[in-house]
């Protein structure tokens, strides 16, 4: 068998270098733990950016996957399948939305929401054809398609990938006044993350989402929430917007954990008055809504509900915050987040990546975001004792 060095070298040779992974080669995992090719054990505190909220190889999800894989995997949407309806029925009920449109990756679901909002703008709001505007936020992360990177504010995500699609305006995240000032009669939607995770776990001021909700209703603008990373229990509520009263979106985007950490499953949810605008032939995906994805999605939603993972994230998140308060103060500038989505912003010169490398050596998997922030986002099935162990490792690396 190839050594980890050989595998890393092979990836360097034949894989596009669009990532800079930490030097560990994982070969198996269960729950919150993963093992490398040398059988060293690591606590996964990244959870594939929330996609592994159920932990690795969750038995219920894997059973659904295996059972469905042996029965029916793909039909295309040219035909019905017997798994999509039950999946979307539970999804809509849990999210309190009328209808859902299943896709695969997060970026595809965001693209879907953009198309839906534009169509609504033309057919319902009466925006002149091809003039619809969508407002998004500086610091956003909604995916990697050419349209989406066009309205990113981050050079690394967008430079050299233009020309960019028109029809997007940016405002400062957390500033409802700027949002109101940016709304015009051509504005179809405001697209926003309840917490900007990729921007460094930025939590908006209390009341921001409810203010956005109010402004959107007042000006006949759709509120689109990208809960791809924050949804499905991660922040201590089933959906992150539920931390605020009256912040329910018109259009909700989910992904990542919806696929139980095993399969790409995303979805856009909306009221029937909005989703009903889409006609046959106007949108789709070969794999979207396939029976394997639906079986996995259904099992994941059931597991998140039955294991009360949102409540767990709330309780364990509080516990973790309490423990993190005792961390070596000079090294830490700020600790922020909600539930089990936590960012530790560092004070000194050393980059967060240095700390993540040191944590890796101590058996903790995590990832820097924006140079100075260490992200802590373990699977929601983690135990308090495992969080204690994590805090010990953090204490050790931050003390140096
Ligand atoms: N919206 C949000 C809020 C996200 O965090 C996406 C959309 C896009 O999802 P897909 O499935 O298209 O990646 C994300 C993804 C990466 C990476 O490796 C992606 C995310 C976070 C960190 C790394 O591209 N978030």
Boltz pocket constraint, residues with backbone or C-beta under 6 A from the ligand:
constraints:
  - pocket:
      binder: B
      contacts: [[A, 49], [A, 104], [A, 105], [A, 106], [A, 107], [A, 108], [A, 110], [A, 141], [A, 142], [A, 143], [A, 144], [A, 193], [A, 197], [A, 198], [A, 226], [A, 227], [A, 228], [A, 229], [A, 255], [A, 256]]
      max_distance: 6.0
